[in-house]
Amino acid sequence: MKIGGIPIRKKGKFEQSRAPQKPSMAEQQVNKPAKQPKQPRQSGGKKGWIIALALVAIVVLGVCSYGFVLKNQDAIYPNVYVAGVNVGGLKRDAAVSAVSDAVQTSYESDTLNVVLPDRTLSLTPEVTQVALNPEQAIDEAMRYGRSGGPISAVVHYLRAGSSEYSVDLDSSLNLDTTYIRTLVDQTARECASDKIDPIVKVDEAAGTITITAGSPAVSLDADKLYDAVIARFAAGDFSALDFDYDTVPCESVDLQQYYDKYCKEMTDAYYDEEKKELVPEVNGYGFDLPYYTQQLAMAKAGEVITIQMEDLVPEVTLEELEKEYFSDVLASYDSPHTANAARTKNLELACKAIDGTILNPGDEFSFNKIVGERTPEKGYQSAIVYQTGGKSEAEAGGGVCQVASTIYTACLYADLKVTERAPHMFTVTYVQLGMDATIYWGSLDYKFVNSTDHPLRIDASVSGGYVHVKLVGTAPKDKGYDHIVLRHEVVATIQPKMEIDGDKTIITDAGTALDENGNTVNIVVDKDGNKYIKGDMVQYSYVGKTVMAYRDYVDANGNVIKTETLHKDTYQARNTSYKCTPYVEPEVPEEPDPTDPDYPDYPDYPDNPDEPTDPTEPDDPMNPWD
C-alpha cells in the first residue's frame, strides 16, 4: 500500500523483551547448589577465576553503560516506521515533520471509494473530516526498545539493524466516525430486499415458455463494512474497497427439465461404424437450451423472458452425407465366365455372400471369412478345381477363385493395400496374367485392407456372362495421379508334353497304323521306342509361364508418373495326358503258292477303297477356367 506515493510496509511489531529480574532470596536459597567437599587448593586456580570474573564484569558494565546511553538518547531506533515512513535515527521533531509531510497530503486530498455491486460510496476528506496528528504515533516510536533495562535496550537496538518495526496511525487520526456509521447503516437499509422466486408458465399450444425472473434476498453487513472502512483510514490505504452483499438465492429455473419434457432432440445424419451403415437425420423440436440458460442467468428481477419453441433442422442430412460416403466408384472390374451351369451357380453364391460388404477404414477383408466354407449344404455344386499334383477334379464350390481374382484386380486399380494373395497353379484366362488370386478353404485366402479414409463397400454380382465387382467409397481429393494401368510381362515359358495317364511316361506322336483287327489307330512311342495306341485325352495341357506384374500410375496426359512392380508369379506347365494301350503288331498271313494245285483261281477284284482318315481328337472334358 502507499500513502502519498511512499511505500507502506505491513505492520509487524516486535515483542519487547523484558529485562531480567533478580531472583528472590527464597529462590536463591532453593536454587543454591549443594555444598561440595573442599578440594585441595591448586596454585594459580584462584587467580584465573579472578581474572575471568573481572573480564565478565567489565563486559557487563560496558553493555549496561551502552544500554543506558541508548535508553536516554533522543533519537528513534533504526528501521522504525510510522505510517510507512522510515523515522529511524530521527529525533522527535524531525520525525513528526517527516511523517506529516509524507502522509498529510493524502489524508487531505484522497477519497476512499467503497464499491458495492450496485453502487459506490465516496468518502471524501470533506465528509469524513479526516485529519492527522502524528505526534502520538511518534511518541510510540520513541519508546520502542526503551521499556526494559540497559541490556534489553542493547538487544532491541541490535535487532533493529536487521528487522523492521511499524507503528500505525490509529491513535493519531481524527475521523468523523459518526458520519461513516450513518452512511453505512443507511446504505444497508436501501439495498436490503426480500427473496422473490421466479414464475414459469408453459403454453403447449403456442409452443412458448414464459419466465418472470426472480431475485435473491439481499443484505449488507453494516458492522463488517464499517470496520473495513475505519481500518483503511487507519492504514492510510485509499485504494478502492470492494465489498459484496450477503445474498440468499431464490429458487432456480431448471430449463433442462422443460427441454426434456416438451422438446425432441435433433440429431444429424451420421455413419454408424459398428452397424456399418448411414443413419438418417432426425428433425427436432425445441429451443436453444444453452442460449436461454445464459439469458435467464443475466435477467434482472421481474424481467420477462419468452422462449418460443420451434422445429429444429439438422445441419447434416442423409442426402448430404451420401455425397461424402459411398459417392465414388474407386474401381471396378468385370471378368467373363463360362456357360457351365454348376460353376455359374457357385459364382452367384459367392458374389451374394460378398455383395454389400462394408469395410471401415483399417478393416481387413477376408474372402474365406466372408464367403465361408463352400459346401453342398449351402447350395454349392461340383465344378473343376486344381488339386495338389496338378490334377483337375470336381469339387463343391469349384470356380469361386474367379470371384477372388476379380476383386483382387479391382483392388489393384483402386490402389488398396493387399495383405494376402497367391497365384493359381496354372494360368487362367478370365483375368490378366499376374492379376489372379486363388483361394482354398483351410489353406489359401485372399485379403486386403481398406486403406482409405472413408468406409468402403464391395458390390459383387453375376450377369450377362460376367462377374462384376465394384469398390464404392470416397475418392481422395488429390491422389497424385489420374488413373492406373495394369500390365504383365512373360519372362519365361515351358511347353507342355504328352504323357500316358497313370505312369506319366512321356510319349511322342508316331503317325498311324493298323491294329490287330485291321483298324487304323494313332501311334505314339516313348523314349525307348515302345509303341502305344493313343486313346482319349484325360487331362488338358497348360503352358508354363513366369510372369512379372506391374502397376503404372498415369497422369491426365497419359504420362507414366511411376511404375510399381507388384510381384513375380510362376505358373506351372501341365502335360496332356492320354489313355494309352501297348501297340501289338498285326500278324501278316502267308502268301499262297500259285503253283500249288490247291491254289484257287480267284476272279479279278477292283482297286482297294481309300484308307480311313485320322479321327478328330475329342474336346477337353476338363474345365480350363479355374
C-alpha positions in Angstrom: 0.0 0.0 0.0 1.0 3.6 -0.5 0.3 6.9 1.2 1.3 10.0 -0.9 3.4 7.9 -3.2 5.5 6.4 -0.3 5.5 2.6 0.1 3.7 1.5 3.2 5.1 -1.6 4.9 3.0 -4.2 6.6 2.6 -3.8 10.3 4.7 -6.2 12.3 5.5 -5.3 15.9 8.3 -7.0 17.8 7.6 -8.3 21.2 9.5 -6.3 23.7 11.9 -8.3 25.8 11.7 -7.8 29.5 14.8 -7.0 31.5 16.0 -10.0 33.6 14.6 -9.9 37.1 16.8 -10.6 40.1 15.6 -13.8 41.9 14.2 -13.5 45.4 16.2 -14.7 48.4 13.9 -17.7 48.7 14.6 -18.6 45.1 18.3 -18.1 45.7 18.1 -20.4 48.6 16.2 -23.1 46.6 18.4 -22.8 43.6 21.6 -22.7 45.7 23.8 -25.6 44.8 24.7 -28.1 47.5 27.9 -27.8 49.2 30.7 -29.7 47.7 33.6 -31.2 49.7 36.6 -29.0 49.8 39.2 -29.7 47.2 42.9 -29.2 47.7 43.8 -25.7 46.5 45.7 -25.5 43.4 48.2 -22.8 42.7 47.1 -20.3 40.1 43.4 -21.5 40.1 42.1 -18.7 42.2 44.0 -16.2 40.2 42.4 -17.4 36.9 38.9 -17.2 38.2 39.5 -13.7 39.5 40.7 -12.6 36.0 37.7 -14.2 34.3 35.2 -12.6 36.6 36.9 -9.3 36.2 36.6 -9.6 32.4 32.9 -10.5 32.6 32.3 -7.6 35.0 33.9 -5.3 32.5 31.8 -6.6 29.6 28.6 -6.4 31.6 29.5 -2.9 32.8 30.2 -1.9 29.2 26.9 -3.3 27.9 25.0 -1.7 30.7 26.7 1.6 30.0 25.9 1.4 26.3 22.3 0.4 27.1 22.0 3.3 29.4 23.2 5.6 26.7 20.7 4.1 24.2 17.8 4.4 26.6 18.5 8.0 27.2 19.3 9.2 23.7 16.7 11.3 22.0 16.8 9.5 18.6 14.5 6.8 17.3 15.9 3.2 16.9 16.9 2.2 13.3 14.3 0.6 10.9 11.3 2.0 12.8 8.4 3.1 10.5 5.4 5.3 11.2 2.7 5.2 8.6 5.2 3.7 6.2 7.8 6.4 6.7 11.2 5.4 8.0 11.9 7.5 11.0 14.8 5.5 12.4 17.7 7.7 13.7 15.5 10.8 13.7 14.8 13.0 16.7 11.1 13.6 17.7 10.5 16.9 15.9 12.2 15.7 12.7 10.2 12.5 12.8 6.9 14.4 13.3 7.8 16.7 10.3 8.8 13.7 8.1 5.5 11.9 8.8 3.4 14.9 8.3 4.9 15.9 5.0 4.6 12.4 3.7 1.0 11.5 4.6 -0.8 14.6 5.4 -1.4 15.4 1.7 -3.0 12.0 1.2 -5.5 12.5 4.0 -6.4 15.9 2.8 -6.9 15.0 -0.9 -7.6 11.3 -1.4 -11.0 9.8 -1.5 -11.9 6.3 -0.3 -14.3 4.6 -2.7 -16.4 1.7 -1.4 -17.5 -0.3 -4.4 -20.7 -2.3 -3.8 -22.5 -4.5 -6.5 -25.0 -1.8 -7.5 -23.4 1.5 -6.2 -20.3 3.3 -5.0 -19.9 5.2 -1.7 -17.3 8.0 -2.0 -15.8 9.0 1.4 -14.1 12.4 0.7 -12.0 14.3 3.2 -14.8 16.9 3.3 -17.4 14.4 4.6 -15.2 12.4 6.8 -13.4 15.4 8.4 -10.3 13.3 8.4 -7.2 14.9 9.9 -3.8 13.5 11.0 -2.0 14.2 14.3 1.2 12.1 14.1 2.7 13.2 17.5 1.2 10.3 19.4 2.5 7.8 16.9 6.0 9.4 17.0 5.9 9.1 20.8 5.2 5.4 20.5 8.1 5.1 18.0 10.4 6.9 20.5 9.5 4.4 23.2 10.4 1.4 21.1 13.3 -0.5 22.7 13.4 1.6 25.9 10.9 -0.1 28.1 13.3 -2.6 29.7 16.7 -2.4 31.3 20.0 -1.4 29.6 20.7 -5.0 28.3 17.2 -5.1 26.8 17.9 -1.8 25.1 21.1 -3.2 23.6 19.2 -6.3 22.4 16.4 -4.2 20.7 19.0 -2.0 19.1 20.9 -4.9 17.7 17.7 -6.5 16.5 16.5 -3.3 14.8 19.5 -3.4 12.5 18.0 -6.4 10.6 14.3 -6.1 11.3 11.5 -3.5 10.8 9.1 -2.2 13.4 6.0 -0.4 12.3 3.6 2.0 14.1 0.1 2.6 12.7 -1.8 5.9 13.0 -4.8 4.5 14.8 -4.4 6.8 17.8 -3.2 9.8 15.7 -6.2 10.0 13.4 -9.1 12.3 13.7 -12.1 10.9 11.8 -15.9 11.6 11.7 -16.9 8.1 12.5 -20.5 9.2 13.2 -20.9 10.2 9.6 -19.4 7.0 8.3 -21.6 4.9 10.6 -24.7 6.7 9.5 -23.8 6.3 5.8 -23.2 2.6 6.1 -26.4 2.0 8.0 -28.4 3.9 5.5 -26.9 2.0 2.6 -27.7 -1.3 4.4 -31.3 -0.3 4.6 -31.5 0.8 1.0 -30.0 -2.3 -0.6 -31.9 -4.8 1.6 -34.6 -6.8 -0.3 -36.7 -9.9 0.2 -36.4 -13.0 -1.9 -38.7 -13.3 -4.9 -39.0 -16.7 -6.7 -39.3 -16.8 -10.5 -42.7 -17.6 -12.2 -42.8 -20.1 -15.1 -45.8 -20.5 -17.5 -46.0 -23.1 -20.3 -48.3 -22.8 -23.3 -48.1 -26.0 -25.2 -50.5 -24.9 -27.9 -48.5 -21.8 -28.7 -45.2 -23.5 -28.1 -44.0 -21.0 -25.5 -42.4 -21.0 -22.1 -42.7 -17.6 -20.3 -40.4 -17.0 -17.3 -40.6 -14.0 -15.0 -37.1 -13.7 -13.4 -36.9 -13.7 -9.6 -34.4 -12.1 -7.3 -32.4 -13.2 -4.2 -32.7 -11.8 -0.7 -30.1 -9.1 -0.3 -28.5 -7.7 2.9 -25.4 -5.7 3.8 -23.3 -6.5 6.9 -23.1 -2.9 8.1 -20.7 -3.7 11.1 -18.3 -5.5 8.9 -18.3 -2.7 6.3 -17.8 0.0 8.9 -14.8 -1.9 10.4 -13.3 -2.3 7.0 -13.6 1.5 6.2 -12.1 2.5 9.6 -9.2 0.1 9.0 -8.5 1.6 5.6 -8.3 5.1 7.0 -6.1 4.0 9.9 -3.7 2.4 7.4 -3.8 5.3 5.1 -4.9 3.0 2.2 -7.2 4.9 -0.2 -7.4 2.2 -2.9 -10.9 1.1 -3.9 -12.6 -1.1 -1.3 -14.7 -3.8 -3.0 -17.5 -5.1 -0.8 -20.2 -7.5 -1.6 -23.8 -8.0 -0.3 -24.9 -11.1 1.6 -27.5 -12.9 -0.5 -29.9 -15.8 -0.1 -30.7 -17.1 -3.6 -34.2 -17.5 -4.9 -35.4 -20.8 -6.5 -33.7 -21.6 -9.8 -35.4 -22.4 -13.0 -34.0 -25.7 -14.5 -34.6 -25.2 -18.2 -33.3 -28.7 -18.8 -36.4 -30.3 -17.3 -38.6 -28.3 -19.6 -36.5 -29.2 -22.5 -36.7 -32.9 -21.6 -40.4 -32.7 -21.2 -41.6 -30.7 -24.2 -38.7 -31.0 -26.7 -37.5 -33.6 -29.1 -33.8 -33.9 -29.6 -32.4 -33.2 -33.1 -29.7 -35.5 -34.5 -27.6 -35.1 -37.6 -27.2 -37.9 -40.1 -24.1 -40.0 -39.3 -22.2 -43.1 -40.3 -22.6 -45.9 -37.7 -19.2 -47.6 -37.7 -20.5 -50.6 -35.7 -23.5 -51.3 -37.9 -21.6 -50.0 -41.0 -24.5 -48.0 -42.3 -25.6 -44.4 -42.8 -28.2 -43.3 -40.2 -30.6 -40.6 -41.4 -31.1 -37.4 -39.6 -33.9 -36.8 -37.1 -35.8 -33.4 -37.1 -36.1 -31.9 -33.7 -38.5 -29.6 -31.8 -37.5 -27.3 -29.0 -35.3 -24.3 -28.2 -31.6 -23.3 -27.9 -31.0 -24.6 -24.4 -27.5 -23.0 -23.8 -28.7 -19.6 -25.2 -31.8 -19.3 -23.0 -29.9 -20.6 -19.9 -27.5 -17.8 -20.3 -30.3 -15.2 -20.9 -32.0 -16.4 -17.7 -28.8 -16.1 -15.7 -28.4 -12.5 -16.8 -32.1 -11.5 -16.3 -32.9 -8.8 -13.8 -35.6 -9.2 -11.2 -39.0 -9.1 -12.8 -37.7 -9.3 -16.3 -39.9 -11.5 -18.6 -38.2 -14.0 -20.9 -40.3 -15.7 -23.5 -39.0 -18.9 -25.1 -40.5 -19.8 -28.4 -40.1 -23.4 -29.3 -39.6 -24.2 -33.0 -38.7 -27.0 -35.4 -35.0 -27.8 -35.3 -33.5 -28.9 -38.7 -30.2 -30.9 -38.5 -27.2 -29.4 -40.2 -26.1 -32.8 -41.6 -28.7 -34.7 -43.7 -28.6 -38.1 -45.2 -28.6 -36.6 -48.6 -25.5 -34.5 -47.8 -23.8 -37.5 -46.1 -24.3 -39.7 -49.1 -22.3 -37.2 -51.1 -19.4 -37.9 -48.9 -19.9 -41.6 -48.1 -20.1 -44.2 -50.9 -20.3 -41.5 -53.5 -17.5 -42.7 -55.8 -16.6 -45.9 -57.6 -12.9 -46.2 -56.7 -12.5 -49.1 -59.1 -14.5 -51.8 -61.0 -13.7 -54.9 -63.0 -15.7 -57.4 -65.0 -14.4 -60.9 -65.7 -16.0 -63.3 -68.3 -17.1 -66.8 -67.1 -18.0 -70.0 -69.0 -21.5 -71.3 -69.5 -21.0 -74.2 -67.2 -24.2 -74.2 -65.1 -22.7 -75.7 -61.9 -19.7 -73.3 -62.0 -22.0 -70.3 -62.6 -24.1 -71.2 -59.6 -21.0 -71.2 -57.4 -20.0 -67.8 -58.7 -23.5 -66.4 -57.9 -23.5 -67.8 -54.3 -20.0 -66.3 -53.6 -21.0 -62.9 -55.0 -24.2 -62.9 -53.0 -22.2 -63.5 -49.8 -19.8 -60.6 -50.6 -22.2 -58.1 -52.1 -22.8 -55.1 -49.8 -19.9 -55.9 -47.5 -18.7 -52.6 -45.9 -15.2 -52.1 -44.5 -14.4 -49.2 -42.2 -11.1 -47.5 -42.6 -8.4 -50.0 -41.5 -10.7 -53.1 -41.7 -9.4 -56.2 -43.4 -11.4 -58.2 -45.9 -11.0 -62.0 -45.9 -12.6 -64.0 -48.7 -12.9 -67.2 -46.7 -14.3 -65.3 -43.6 -17.0 -63.5 -45.6 -17.9 -66.4 -48.0 -17.3 -69.2 -45.6 -16.8 -72.9 -46.5 -18.2 -73.9 -49.8 -20.4 -76.9 -49.1 -23.3 -78.7 -50.8 -25.5 -77.8 -47.8 -25.1 -74.1 -48.8 -26.0 -74.9 -52.4 -22.5 -75.1 -53.9 -22.2 -77.5 -56.7 -19.3 -79.6 -58.0 -17.1 -78.0 -60.5 -13.5 -78.4 -61.6 -10.7 -77.2 -59.2 -6.9 -77.6 -59.3 -5.7 -80.2 -56.8 -2.3 -80.9 -55.4 -0.2 -82.6 -58.0 -1.8 -80.7 -60.9 -4.9 -82.7 -61.3 -8.3 -81.1 -62.2 -11.0 -82.7 -60.2 -14.6 -81.8 -59.5 -15.3 -80.3 -56.0 -18.1 -78.4 -54.3 -17.5 -74.6 -54.9 -15.3 -75.0 -57.9 -14.8 -71.8 -59.8 -15.1 -69.3 -56.9 -11.5 -68.4 -57.4 -12.7 -66.2 -60.2 -14.6 -64.0 -57.8 -11.5 -63.6 -55.6 -9.4 -62.8 -58.8 -11.9 -60.2 -59.9 -11.9 -58.5 -56.5 -8.1 -58.6 -56.5 -7.9 -56.9 -59.9 -10.3 -54.2 -58.7 -8.2 -53.6 -55.6 -5.1 -53.1 -57.8 -6.9 -50.5 -59.8 -8.1 -48.8 -56.5 -4.6 -48.8 -55.1 -5.7 -50.6 -51.9 -3.4 -52.5 -49.6 -3.4 -56.2 -50.3 -2.3 -58.3 -47.3 -2.7 -61.9 -48.6 -2.7 -63.3 -52.2 -1.4 -66.3 -54.0 -1.4 -67.1 -57.8 -3.0 -70.2 -59.3 -1.0 -73.3 -60.0 -1.7 -72.9 -63.8 -2.6 -69.9 -65.9 -6.2 -68.7 -66.1 -7.9 -66.7 -68.8 -10.6 -64.7 -67.0 -8.2 -62.1 -65.7 -4.8 -60.8 -66.9 -1.8 -63.0 -66.0 -0.4 -61.9 -62.7 -3.8 -60.4 -61.6 -5.4 -63.7 -60.4 -5.9 -64.8 -56.8 -6.5 -68.4 -55.8 -8.4 -69.4 -52.6 -9.0 -72.8 -50.9 -10.8 -73.4 -47.7 -8.5 -74.0 -44.8 -5.2 -73.1 -46.6 -5.4 -70.2 -49.1 -7.2 -66.9 -48.6 -7.4 -63.5 -50.3 -7.2 -60.5 -48.0 -7.0 -56.7 -48.4 -7.3 -53.7 -46.1 -9.5 -50.6 -46.6 -6.5 -48.2 -46.7 -8.7 -45.1 -47.5 -10.0 -42.6 -45.0 -13.7 -43.5 -45.5 -15.9 -46.6 -45.4 -15.6 -48.9 -48.5 -18.4 -51.0 -49.9 -18.0 -54.1 -52.2 -20.6 -54.6 -54.8 -20.5 -58.1 -56.4 -22.8 -59.8 -58.9 -23.0 -62.2 -61.8 -24.9 -61.3 -65.0 -24.5 -61.4 -68.8 -21.7 -63.9 -68.7 -19.5 -61.8 -66.4 -18.6 -61.5 -62.8 -19.0 -57.8 -61.8 -17.1 -56.2 -58.9 -17.3 -52.5 -57.8 -15.4 -50.9 -54.9 -17.5 -47.9 -53.8 -16.2 -45.3 -51.3 -14.9 -41.8 -51.3 -12.2 -40.8 -53.7 -9.3 -38.8 -52.3 -9.3 -35.2 -53.3 -5.7 -35.4 -54.5 -4.4 -38.9 -55.1 -1.4 -37.6 -57.2 -2.4 -39.4 -60.4 -5.3 -39.7 -62.9 -5.6 -43.5 -63.3 -3.8 -46.8 -63.1 -2.8 -49.3 -65.8 -2.1 -52.9 -65.0 0.2 -54.9 -67.2 2.4 -58.0 -67.2 5.4 -59.4 -68.9 6.1 -63.1 -69.7 9.7 -63.6 -68.9 9.9 -67.4 -69.4 7.8 -70.2 -70.8 7.7 -74.1 -70.5 6.0 -76.0 -73.3 3.9 -79.0 -72.2 4.4 -82.5 -73.5 2.3 -85.6 -73.9 2.2 -88.3 -71.3 0.5 -91.6 -70.6 -2.1 -91.2 -67.9 -1.2 -93.0 -64.7 2.5 -93.6 -65.2 3.4 -90.2 -66.6 5.5 -91.8 -69.4 6.5 -89.1 -71.9 5.4 -90.0 -75.4 5.5 -88.5 -78.9 3.3 -88.9 -82.0 4.4 -91.6 -84.5 1.6 -91.5 -87.1 -1.0 -94.1 -87.7 -1.0 -97.9 -88.1 -3.3 -100.8 -88.3 -4.1 -102.7 -85.2 -4.6 -106.4 -85.0 -8.2 -106.0 -86.1 -7.2 -104.1 -89.1 -8.4 -100.7 -87.7 -6.3 -97.6 -88.3 -5.1 -96.2 -84.9 -2.9 -93.3 -83.8 0.5 -94.5 -82.6 2.8 -92.8 -80.0 6.2 -94.0 -78.8 8.2 -93.5 -75.6 11.9 -92.7 -75.4 12.7 -96.4 -75.5 10.8 -96.9 -78.8 7.9 -98.7 -77.2 4.7 -98.1 -79.2 1.3 -97.3 -77.8 -2.1 -96.8 -79.2 -3.1 -93.2 -78.4 -6.5 -93.2 -76.7 -8.8 -90.5 -75.3 -7.4 -87.3 -73.7 -7.9 -87.3 -69.9 -6.0 -84.1 -69.0 -5.8 -80.7 -70.8 -2.3 -79.2 -71.1 -1.1 -75.8 -69.8 1.9 -73.8 -71.0 4.2 -73.0 -68.0 5.0 -69.2 -67.7 6.9 -66.9 -65.4 5.2 -63.5 -65.3 6.2 -60.1 -63.9 3.2 -58.0 -62.9 3.4 -54.2 -62.9 1.2 -51.2 -62.0 1.6 -47.9 -63.8 0.4 -44.6 -62.2 -0.6 -42.4 -65.1 -1.4 -38.6 -65.2 -4.2 -37.0 -67.2 -1.9 -36.5 -70.2 -1.1 -40.2 -70.4 2.4 -39.9 -68.9 3.5 -42.6 -66.5 4.4 -41.0 -63.2 5.8 -44.1 -61.6 5.8 -47.8 -62.0 5.3 -50.3 -59.2 6.5 -53.9 -59.5 3.7 -55.9 -58.0 5.1 -59.4 -57.9 6.7 -62.3 -59.9 4.4 -65.3 -60.5 5.3 -68.7 -61.8 2.6 -70.8 -63.4 3.4 -74.5 -63.8 3.4 -76.4 -67.1 1.0 -79.3 -67.3 1.3 -82.2 -69.8 -1.5 -83.5 -71.9 -2.5 -87.0 -70.6 -3.9 -89.7 -72.8 -5.2 -93.2 -72.1 -2.8 -95.5 -74.0 -2.5 -99.2 -74.6 0.5 -101.1 -75.9 0.5 -101.5 -79.6 0.6 -105.0 -81.0 1.8 -105.6 -84.5 -0.9 -107.4 -86.5 0.0 -110.9 -87.9 0.7 -111.0 -91.7 -0.9 -114.1 -93.4 1.4 -116.3 -95.7 1.1 -115.8 -99.4 -0.3 -119.0 -101.2 1.9 -120.7 -103.8 0.3 -120.3 -107.2 1.9 -123.5 -108.4 0.1 -125.4 -105.7 -2.7 -127.4 -107.2 -4.9 -126.4 -104.4 -4.4 -122.7 -105.1 -7.8 -121.3 -106.1 -8.3 -119.3 -109.2 -9.7 -116.0 -107.9 -11.5 -113.6 -110.1 -10.2 -110.1 -110.6 -11.2 -107.5 -107.8 -11.5 -103.8 -108.2 -8.9 -101.5 -106.5 -9.0 -101.2 -102.7 -11.1 -98.3 -101.2 -9.4 -95.2 -99.6 -7.9 -95.7 -96.2 -9.8 -94.2 -93.3 -8.8 -90.7 -92.2 -7.5 -89.9 -88.7 -10.4 -89.3 -86.2 -10.7 -85.8 -84.8 -9.3 -85.5 -81.2 -12.1 -85.2 -78.6 -12.8 -81.9 -76.8 -11.2 -81.4 -73.4 -13.6 -82.8 -70.9 -12.0 -80.7 -68.2 -12.9 -77.1 -67.4 -9.8 -74.9 -68.1 -11.2 -71.8 -66.3 -10.3 -72.4 -62.7 
